[in-house]
Amino acid sequence: MIVDVSKKILIVGLGLLGGSYARILKRFGFPISAITKEQSSIDYALKEGIIDTGATAIDETIIGEADLVIFALYPHVFVDWIAQNQHLLKSGAIITDVTGVKRSIVYQIQDMLREDVEFIAAHPMAGREVSGVENSTDKMFQGANYIVTPTDKNTPEAIHTCLELGRLLGFSNVTTLSPEDHDEMIGFLSQLTHCIAITLMTCNDKENMEKFTGDSFRDLTRIARINDLMWSELFVANKDVLLNQMDMFMDQFQKLKSMLETEDIDGMRKMMRHSTARRALFDKK
């Protein structure tokens, strides 16, 4: 479906990710509409030509005309929106999302959703330490990963549409995982890394350290500039997985600490060589 540029796309939540989706999809010629909270975001997007129409409140016409609806909302807001407004969606519409957790919302939304509307979940593994549509870019997803998380309630057509969406958006790697496997992976690759960055930035409050730091500390703590409302919700939604990943990290950190205490140079070097080899796998090709 997505390759048909006559199909109308609605983006609900026109922030950094929603705005980046709009910029890219508009370039292909899709009619793009948006619903978001701030009139300034709509005004900016219209001025920049990245949407054709927009509203700051529920608009029955905009919603009812959309063939594909992309939700760029916090998880609980997304669930509430579906519960309150799904009756306005077009019969046959496909909806997808950008949400960073899946188990806590995918099954809940699929269970409550009308039978003539399909939800196929996805997660763009991309972001920046800024927010808002004015910071969106059509280069956002280059070199990034895009994960589709289908369930047995999804049709092959909807899965294909969502995968094709990821390719059109320019992601380098488009793949599928179950909601469970997604949340396990994200607990380590994203949520734990944010926990580490937060801890680093709050474990030592000595003044003026920013005057002496090097790039290694800046690189390691880049994601510590964090949206506390969103990330605290994501942490709680994936609590069991994240706690397990934190335990694994602390166990390994304790091993390194013990080797330092006993001056086990061979042990530390072995761990460092393993770290170097593993890190090479993560370099963007």
PyMOL commands that set and color helices and strands:
alter all, ss='L'
color gray80, all
select helices_A, chain A and resi 16-28+39-48+60-65+75-88+103-112+133-135+156-168+179-202+209-211+215-220+222-224+228-237+239-261+265-280
alter helices_A, ss='H'
color red, helices_A
select strands_A, chain A and resi 9-12+32-35+53-55+68-71+94-97+118-119+121-125+145-149+173-176
alter strands_A, ss='S'
color yellow, strands_A
deselect
rebuild
show_as cartoon
